[in-house]
Amino acid sequence: MSELRLMAVHAHPDDESSKGAATMARYADEGVRVLVVTLTGGERGDILNPAMDLPEVHGRMTEIRRDEMAKAAEILGVEHHWLGFVDSGLPEGDPPPPLPDGCLGVVPL
């Protein structure tokens, strides 16, 4: 029988912590190989913690998100892989504005 593995795929760093973290940590603790795949750097995400809503944070969003993801993977006991797509920022409008280069919606698959 093959080794049990679990893969969680999320759009942004921090999604792994708010969606399924306890499940992933439990399986990792039981010896299951757990891989978190993050599609984007979350560079266009919102800052929900008012204490972090600072100009110097906005200018380093990608770096901060990468550091936070590495720490989350360590705490959860999971492996992590970046896919490297650009965060589209969920553009709104009618018609919607063009998507940024490098986001999943414009990359040929």
C-alpha positions in Angstrom: 0.0 0.0 0.0 1.3 3.5 -0.8 2.2 6.1 1.9 -0.7 8.4 2.9 -0.2 12.0 1.7 -2.3 15.2 1.9 -2.0 18.2 -0.3 -3.8 21.5 0.3 -3.9 24.1 -2.5 -4.5 27.7 -1.6 -4.5 31.0 -3.5 -2.6 33.1 -1.0 -0.2 32.8 1.9 -2.3 32.9 5.1 -5.1 30.8 3.6 -3.4 27.7 5.0 -3.8 29.2 8.5 -7.4 30.2 8.2 -8.6 27.2 6.2 -7.8 23.7 7.4 -4.7 24.4 9.6 -5.9 22.1 12.4 -6.5 19.3 10.0 -3.2 19.6 8.3 -1.3 19.9 11.7 -3.1 16.8 13.0 -2.2 14.7 9.9 1.4 15.9 10.0 1.6 15.0 13.7 0.4 11.5 12.8 3.2 11.1 10.3 1.3 11.9 7.1 3.3 13.8 4.6 1.4 17.1 4.2 2.2 19.6 1.4 0.7 23.1 1.2 0.8 24.6 -2.3 0.4 28.4 -2.6 -0.5 29.8 -5.9 0.4 33.5 -5.4 2.5 35.7 -3.1 -0.6 37.4 -1.8 1.0 40.7 -2.7 -2.4 42.4 -3.4 -4.1 41.1 -0.3 -5.7 43.2 2.5 -4.1 43.7 5.8 -6.7 42.7 8.4 -4.6 43.4 11.5 -4.8 47.2 12.1 -1.4 47.1 14.0 0.2 45.9 10.7 -1.5 48.4 8.4 1.6 50.6 8.0 3.3 52.1 4.9 6.5 50.1 5.6 4.4 46.9 5.6 2.6 47.7 2.4 6.0 48.2 0.7 7.3 44.8 1.8 4.1 42.8 1.5 5.6 40.0 -0.6 8.6 39.5 1.7 6.4 39.6 4.8 3.9 37.1 3.4 6.8 34.7 2.5 8.2 35.0 6.0 4.8 34.4 7.5 4.2 31.3 5.2 7.6 29.8 6.2 6.7 30.2 9.9 3.2 28.8 9.4 4.7 25.7 7.6 7.1 25.2 10.5 4.4 25.5 13.1 2.0 23.2 11.2 4.7 20.7 10.5 4.0 20.7 6.7 6.0 21.1 3.5 5.4 24.1 1.3 5.7 24.9 -2.4 5.1 28.2 -4.1 3.7 28.2 -7.7 4.7 31.8 -8.3 1.6 33.3 -9.9 0.9 37.0 -9.3 -2.0 37.9 -7.1 -4.8 39.4 -9.2 -6.3 41.3 -6.3 -9.8 40.2 -7.4 -10.3 43.2 -9.8 -13.8 44.6 -9.8 -15.7 46.7 -12.3 -17.9 46.4 -15.3 -16.0 45.5 -17.4 -13.3 44.4 -15.0 -9.9 46.0 -15.4 -7.1 44.0 -17.1 -5.5 41.3 -15.0 -1.8 41.9 -14.1 0.9 40.0 -16.0 1.9 36.8 -14.4 -1.5 36.0 -12.7 -3.1 32.6 -13.2 -5.9 34.1 -15.3 -3.5 35.3 -18.1 -0.9 32.5 -18.0 -1.4 29.9 -20.8 -1.8 26.5 -19.2 
